[in-house]
Amino acid sequence: MPIFKVWNATRTLKKAVAVSSLNDLKGKGAQKLVLPPCTHIIDLTVVLEEDGTVIDEDEILLSPELSGSTLLLLLPHETWTAAPKMPSPQNCSTTTQSPQQTLPESLPSTSTATAGQECPNTPRTPKTPSDTGSPSDFKSFELCQALKAAPLPTFSPLVERGLTAVKPEPLKVWTEMIKQTAHFYLGKWPEIGEQSHYRIIGEKMFRRFPCIGFDGPVQWDLMHMLAVIEFMEGKTKFHQGGGRHIKQTSSILKVKEDVVDADISKELQTKECQAPHIVAFVSGSTLTGLFIVADTVHIELDIKDGLSGALVKLIACYYIFDLDYPRTYAMLLAILQEHVMGEPYLHKKSKGFITFSKILRDKIKEFEVSENE
């Protein structure tokens, strides 16, 4: 009985399966890959990992040619696009280049080349691992090449609709898109962590889904800062026993979607002595209004400054009026105080704050060192 290695579509789980037929593969694969229990094996598709060929007959699956092949088991809404093959050095090199110098620096061009023209993937300024010399640089170079060649993840139907609809709404699916992207890439390459790695992924995402690059007055500002704020609040908030977040935990940023002009004033209402926080109005996926609200009053901000500018003005409000940070979102404001204003936060700190602050401080030092080199 032949044994096949089977991935799920996101390549986050792989299992070995001994099978006697195509339906046997689908049934055992669905069970081992923990696919949704309501999924019928008839609806599943088996494809070759290397080129995406659909396997739909027992004779094909059990043929000697497929012995040892890696397969993927896809749900009805999922598709698989094989990674593009890189051109061989012989096809791209010129009389003045060595084979080593033909490693591609960027994704394949959308233009075509005729005979006599340079290979679309040939870099103008070749760079190879031998230029750096260290093993770590070589590994990073290899990882960059792998990220450039790899396909984007297969997103859930909800995320896919939010990114590809006639009127896309990337803001509504941004957090889930980031989670699914991280799950896909970190599952395959847990060593991802350099700026160049994230840039490669971001550029590929932008080429596939241009809508993610045009939110807010400044490209990337709105969605990027929403993700940053959510991440920092999650990492630094106070916790109570049992690992549950304290009930009154809230964000310093409230996002109001598709609010008509007549209702804006109602959305800006606050109670007496309520602590200052930011209210952002968005229409579809565009930032349309920014306010700081507190204690029954509000201040309108210039949306051209984006959320990063709003954060600076928010902490300025606490300084000007000499206010204490509420425990509900004290830690993010404390991070801003220490790392933006340069003043130590002397009150009670969460464990997450201490850990996050140390990591952030180390990263800032690394950046300063690299800038001075």
C-alpha positions in Angstrom: 0.0 0.0 0.0 1.7 3.3 -1.1 2.3 6.1 1.4 1.8 9.7 0.5 2.7 13.0 2.3 -0.4 15.2 2.3 -0.5 19.0 3.2 -3.5 21.1 3.9 -4.0 24.2 1.6 -2.2 26.6 4.0 0.7 24.2 4.4 0.5 24.4 8.1 0.0 20.7 8.7 1.4 17.7 6.8 0.6 14.0 7.4 1.7 10.7 6.0 -1.2 8.5 4.7 -1.1 4.9 3.5 -3.9 4.5 1.0 -5.4 2.1 -1.5 -7.6 4.5 -3.5 -8.3 8.1 -4.1 -11.3 8.1 -1.8 -9.2 6.4 0.8 -6.7 9.2 0.5 -9.4 11.8 0.9 -11.0 10.1 3.9 -7.9 9.5 5.8 -6.3 12.8 4.8 -9.4 14.8 5.9 -9.3 13.0 9.3 -5.6 13.5 9.9 -5.5 17.1 8.6 -8.5 17.9 10.8 -10.7 19.3 8.0 -14.2 20.5 8.9 -16.4 17.5 9.9 -19.2 18.6 7.5 -16.9 18.2 4.5 -17.8 15.3 2.2 -14.9 13.5 0.5 -16.5 14.1 -2.9 -16.0 17.8 -2.5 -12.3 17.5 -1.8 -9.7 17.9 -4.5 -6.2 16.3 -4.5 -3.4 18.1 -6.3 0.3 17.7 -6.8 2.3 20.2 -4.8 5.0 20.7 -7.4 2.7 21.9 -10.3 -0.9 21.8 -9.1 -2.0 18.9 -11.3 -5.4 17.5 -10.2 -5.4 13.8 -9.3 -8.9 12.5 -10.0 -8.4 8.8 -10.8 -7.3 5.8 -8.7 -5.0 4.6 -11.5 -3.2 8.0 -11.6 -2.8 8.2 -7.9 -1.4 4.6 -7.6 0.8 4.8 -10.7 4.6 4.4 -10.1 5.2 7.9 -11.5 3.5 9.4 -8.4 5.4 7.3 -5.9 6.8 9.5 -3.2 5.0 12.7 -4.5 3.8 15.3 -2.0 0.1 16.1 -2.4 -2.3 18.8 -1.1 -5.9 18.2 0.0 -8.1 21.2 -0.9 -11.6 22.2 0.3 -14.1 23.4 -2.3 -13.2 27.1 -1.9 -9.5 26.5 -1.9 -7.0 26.6 -4.8 -3.3 25.9 -5.1 -0.8 27.7 -7.3 2.6 26.1 -7.5 5.6 28.2 -6.9 7.1 29.5 -10.2 10.3 27.9 -11.3 13.4 30.1 -11.3 15.2 30.4 -14.7 18.4 28.4 -15.0 21.7 30.3 -15.0 22.4 29.0 -18.5 19.3 30.8 -19.8 19.9 34.1 -18.1 23.6 34.5 -18.0 25.6 36.6 -20.4 29.2 36.4 -21.5 30.2 38.8 -18.8 28.3 37.2 -15.9 29.1 34.1 -14.0 26.4 31.6 -13.2 26.5 32.7 -9.6 25.5 36.2 -10.6 22.2 35.3 -12.1 20.2 34.6 -9.0 17.0 36.7 -9.3 16.7 39.7 -7.0 13.0 40.4 -7.7 9.8 38.7 -8.7 9.3 37.9 -12.4 8.5 40.9 -14.4 5.1 41.3 -16.0 6.7 42.3 -19.3 8.0 39.8 -21.9 11.4 39.5 -23.4 12.3 38.6 -27.0 15.4 36.9 -28.2 18.4 39.0 -27.6 16.9 40.8 -24.6 18.1 40.2 -21.1 16.2 37.6 -19.0 13.4 39.3 -17.1 14.6 37.9 -13.8 18.3 39.0 -14.2 19.1 41.7 -11.7 20.8 44.9 -12.7 23.1 44.8 -9.7 23.6 41.1 -8.9 24.1 40.2 -5.3 24.9 36.7 -4.1 25.7 35.0 -0.7 29.4 35.2 -1.6 29.1 39.0 -1.4 28.6 38.9 2.3 30.5 35.8 3.3 28.9 34.9 6.7 26.7 31.8 7.1 23.8 33.9 8.6 23.8 36.2 5.6 23.7 33.1 3.3 20.7 31.7 5.2 19.0 35.1 5.0 19.7 35.3 1.3 18.2 31.8 0.8 15.2 32.7 2.8 14.6 35.8 0.7 14.8 33.8 -2.5 12.3 31.2 -1.1 9.9 34.0 0.0 10.0 35.5 -3.5 9.3 32.2 -5.2 6.6 31.0 -2.8 2.9 31.6 -3.6 0.7 33.7 -1.4 -1.5 31.9 1.1 -5.0 30.7 0.3 -7.2 33.1 2.3 -10.6 32.2 3.8 -13.6 33.2 1.7 -14.4 36.1 4.0 -10.9 37.6 3.6 -10.8 36.9 -0.2 -14.1 38.8 -0.7 -12.9 41.7 1.4 -9.8 42.0 -0.8 -11.2 41.3 -4.3 -14.8 42.6 -4.3 -15.8 45.3 -6.7 -15.7 47.7 -3.8 -13.0 46.0 -1.6 -13.1 46.6 2.1 -9.6 45.5 3.4 -10.0 47.3 6.7 -12.8 44.9 7.7 -10.7 41.8 7.1 -7.2 43.3 7.9 -6.7 41.6 11.2 -7.8 38.2 9.9 -5.7 38.7 6.8 -2.6 39.3 8.9 -3.3 36.3 11.1 -3.7 34.0 8.1 -0.7 35.4 6.3 1.5 34.9 9.5 0.1 31.4 10.0 1.1 30.5 6.4 4.6 32.0 6.3 5.7 31.3 9.9 4.4 27.7 9.6 6.9 27.2 6.7 9.7 29.5 7.7 9.7 30.2 11.5 13.0 32.1 11.2 11.3 35.0 9.4 12.0 38.2 11.3 14.1 40.6 9.2 12.8 43.7 7.6 13.7 42.4 4.2 11.5 39.3 4.8 8.4 41.4 5.6 9.1 43.7 2.7 9.1 40.9 0.3 5.8 39.5 1.6 4.3 43.0 1.7 5.2 43.7 -1.9 3.8 40.5 -3.1 0.6 41.1 -1.1 0.3 44.6 -2.6 0.8 43.3 -6.2 -2.0 40.8 -5.7 -4.3 43.0 -3.7 -3.7 46.7 -4.6 -6.5 47.8 -2.3 -4.4 47.2 0.8 -2.0 50.0 -0.2 -4.5 52.9 -0.4 -6.2 53.3 3.0 -6.0 56.5 4.9 -4.6 59.8 3.7 -1.2 58.2 3.6 -0.7 54.8 2.0 -0.6 52.0 4.6 -1.1 54.4 7.5 -4.6 53.5 8.6 -4.4 49.7 8.4 -0.8 49.6 9.5 -1.5 51.7 12.7 -4.7 49.8 13.5 -2.7 46.6 13.5 0.2 48.1 15.5 -2.2 49.5 18.2 -4.1 46.2 18.5 -0.8 44.3 18.7 0.8 46.5 21.3 -2.4 46.6 23.5 -2.6 42.8 23.4 1.0 42.4 24.4 1.0 44.9 27.3 -2.4 44.9 28.8 -3.0 43.7 32.4 -4.2 40.2 33.0 -5.8 38.5 35.9 -5.8 34.9 37.2 -6.6 32.1 34.8 -5.1 33.9 31.9 -8.2 35.9 31.2 -8.1 39.6 30.4 -9.5 41.9 33.0 -13.1 42.7 32.0 -12.8 46.4 31.8 -9.9 46.3 29.3 -10.5 48.6 26.3 -8.7 50.2 23.5 -7.5 53.8 23.3 -8.9 53.8 19.7 -12.6 53.4 18.8 -13.3 52.8 15.1 -16.7 53.9 13.8 -17.6 52.6 10.4 -19.9 54.1 7.8 -21.4 56.7 10.1 -23.6 59.3 8.4 -22.9 63.0 9.1 -26.1 63.4 11.2 -24.9 60.8 13.7 -21.3 61.9 14.1 -22.0 64.1 17.1 -23.8 61.2 18.9 -20.8 58.9 18.3 -18.5 61.6 20.0 -20.5 61.8 23.2 -18.7 60.9 26.4 -19.5 60.8 30.1 -18.2 63.2 32.7 -14.6 62.4 33.8 -14.3 59.8 31.0 -10.6 59.5 30.1 -9.3 60.8 26.7 -9.2 58.4 23.8 -9.3 58.5 20.0 -12.3 58.0 17.8 -11.7 57.3 14.1 -14.4 57.4 11.5 -14.0 55.3 8.4 -16.1 54.9 5.2 -15.5 51.7 3.5 -11.7 51.5 4.0 -10.9 55.3 4.0 -10.2 57.4 7.0 -12.7 60.3 7.1 -12.5 61.8 10.6 -10.2 61.8 13.7 -11.1 63.0 17.1 -9.9 63.0 20.7 -12.9 62.7 23.1 -13.1 63.0 26.8 -15.2 64.4 29.7 -18.2 65.4 27.4 -16.0 67.3 25.0 -14.1 66.5 21.8 -11.2 67.8 19.7 -11.1 67.4 15.9 -7.7 66.4 14.5 -6.3 66.7 11.0 -6.7 63.4 9.2 -3.6 64.1 7.2 -1.6 63.4 10.4 -3.1 59.9 10.5 -3.3 57.7 13.5 0.3 58.1 14.4 -0.2 61.8 14.8 -3.4 61.2 16.8 -1.5 59.1 19.3 1.1 61.8 19.9 -1.7 64.3 20.5 -3.5 61.9 22.8 -0.5 61.5 25.1 0.0 65.3 24.9 -3.6 65.7 26.4 -2.6 63.6 29.4 0.5 65.7 29.9 -1.2 69.1 29.5 -4.0 68.3 31.8 -1.8 66.2 34.2 -4.1 63.2 34.0 -3.4 59.6 35.2 -3.6 56.8 32.7 -6.6 54.6 33.2 -5.8 51.0 34.0 -8.0 49.9 31.1 -5.4 51.1 28.6 -2.5 52.4 30.7 0.2 50.2 29.3 0.1 51.4 25.7 0.2 55.0 26.9 3.0 54.0 29.2 5.0 52.6 26.3 4.5 55.8 24.4 5.7 57.8 27.5 8.9 55.8 27.8 9.8 55.3 24.2 8.4 58.4 22.5 8.5 61.1 25.3 11.6 59.6 26.9 10.3 59.6 30.4 10.2 56.5 32.6 6.8 55.2 33.7 6.9 54.9 37.5 3.5 53.4 38.3 2.5 49.7 38.3 3.4 47.8 35.1 2.1 44.6 33.6 4.3 41.7 32.9 3.6 42.1 29.3 4.8 45.8 29.5 8.1 44.8 31.0 8.7 42.1 28.3 7.6 44.2 25.4 9.5 47.3 26.6 12.7 45.3 26.8 12.3 43.9 23.3 11.4 47.3 21.9 14.4 48.9 23.6 16.8 46.2 22.2 15.3 46.7 18.7 15.8 50.5 18.9 19.4 49.9 19.9 20.0 47.5 17.0 18.5 50.1 14.6 20.7 52.9 16.0 23.8 50.7 15.7 23.0 49.8 12.1 22.4 53.4 11.2 25.8 54.4 12.6 27.7 51.7 10.7 
